[in-house]
Amino acid sequence: MMKKITVKVNDKSVVVPEGVTVAAAVYMAGETAFRKSVSGQLRSPVCGMGICYECRVQIDNQPHQLACRQLCREGMEIRTL
Amino acid sequence: MTRIVVVGAGPAGIAAACRAAESGAMVTLLDGEPYPGGGIWRHSIDYSVPRPVRNSKEAKNMREKTKISNGARKAKRWFNRLDKVGVSLRTSETVVDITGRSVQVQREQGELDSIAFDKLILATGAHELFLPFPGWTLPNVMGVGGAQALLKAGMPVNPASPRGGVKRLRVVVGGSGPLLFAVAASLAKAGAKIVCVAEQTSGMQLAKFALGILRYQPAKMVQGMGYMLQYFPAPYWPNTWVKEARGDSQVREVVLTNGKRQWIEPADLVACAYGLVPSVELAALAGCKQENGRLVVDNLQRTSIEGFFAAGEITGIGGTDLAITEGEIAGLAAAGKAKETADYTDYTEKEKKQKLKSVKSVVNKLIARRERQQKFARLLNQSFALKPHLKQLPADDTIVCRCEDVTFGELKNQADQRSAKLYTRCGMGPCQGRVCSSALQYLLDWEPNKVRPPLFPTKIGAFISNTESLKRKAKK
């Protein structure tokens, strides 16, 4: 059985399998928008591999973290937009 | 002992690392992703997920618990080989700069480290070509490989519906290339409902491609048919492309066209990309010679810089098998096991063939194999060449630079990439033009901007405390 961990996405607890990326957890929480662009548009990941920078979220109070490239850790606090 | 650094742990990088290490070199294999495998051999979350690894022993333990996705026996063979040879595998480490004979890598937490080498093998792969169309910035409009990567990382395509039950996402797959089949199949397998697959190339080109596959790689035909069965009964439309995406907080529908008429299809997710472009940024920063956006290499995968080799998609898009062969040759050559005997550049075709037959060395076999595989690569590139009318995709108010929100209207009258950057901030955001520059090279025939370090956004504190980078500044 795969180990499960709990993270928070915008204060909502989400249980995810260990080893999924932060991006996956954001989708599992039901969010589709990850960040707001410089002119205020909603955006979500495009490349899935760390080049487009559209997946930027706040992780444990650190802004501009790439959700596609970081794996979820127990207790992680993720914030979109 | 020769210290070899391989940048990029996809098929080319893994093959290069294996061959070099087996030849007695001390090999470090770097990749920015948490897992090795690159875009194509990335692990699927469906099959239990490994942790990032620091050494090959850990990698071995991890692999024993992991099944490789896509039934990729070939991938598994290479991963096993990598485990055996004792390569120092460093994942979640991104190369941000290169100075002389050392690369600077940034770890996940932002700190920098310097790794010295005698020989460097560049296997940085490729990224997708995204062409801007109205609405492409809406949430849930993504790349084709992008959708595949996110899916493998755990993105659900049949999430719980707010009204109870499960909501199957309706997906339109668009763009160009054989990847469209594979990704439509994976999405369908994961529970998405494929609405249609829209391929920009013509039915005639596809027929030629099919015949070519039967000739060069019949096994791939079987694979392709298998993919089609998986997303059956969704239609596959050649000569069709996504003209516009519409929605509110996310995409809801797309406008498709075949040039003559247009129609609307519903979509909760759009996966659209127009093939791959070589990721040459690091090579360009190092000063390796390029031609038409790809790296120039000789018969032994040597670049224009002494001691620098290149393999895989950065030398031209050719697929996994060609990447592996190139990687093997580069690995052997970098470790000094492929001598000049294999360099037949000055021979005629006939002489070369005879020579290759008579000398049964490993590297010559590989070179012969590479020639066969390059035929398939050429077929691939011809069959999915982009139609010129795709240059009309963006409207004046379509955003091209997604980091700085610069529209096509603001850009089309600029002289070149550099003036666009200075006047509109196009390409000055965190992606450093990786998305918009590739698009503009196609849309307006612009030359790419000069590459400058750091290659990826780097914490200023980490950059200052890194002595190698300071030395570079001091020298200038």
Interface residues (C-beta under 8 A of the other chain):
Chain A: M2 V16 P17 E18 G19 V20 T21 A23 A24 A25 Y27 M28 G30 T32 A33 F34 S37 V38 S39 Q41 L42 R43 S44 P45 V46 C47 G48 M49 G50 I51 C52 Y53 E54 R56 H64 C68 R69 Q70 L71
Chain B: G32 E33 P34 G39 I45 S48 V49 P50 R51 P52 S92 T94 E108 H127 E128 F130 T137 L138 P139 N140 V141 M142 G143 G145 G146 A147 Q148 A149 L150 A153 G154 M155 P156 P159 A160 P162 S249 Q250 S279 I399 R402 C403 E404 D405 G429 P430 C431 R434 V435 F456 P457
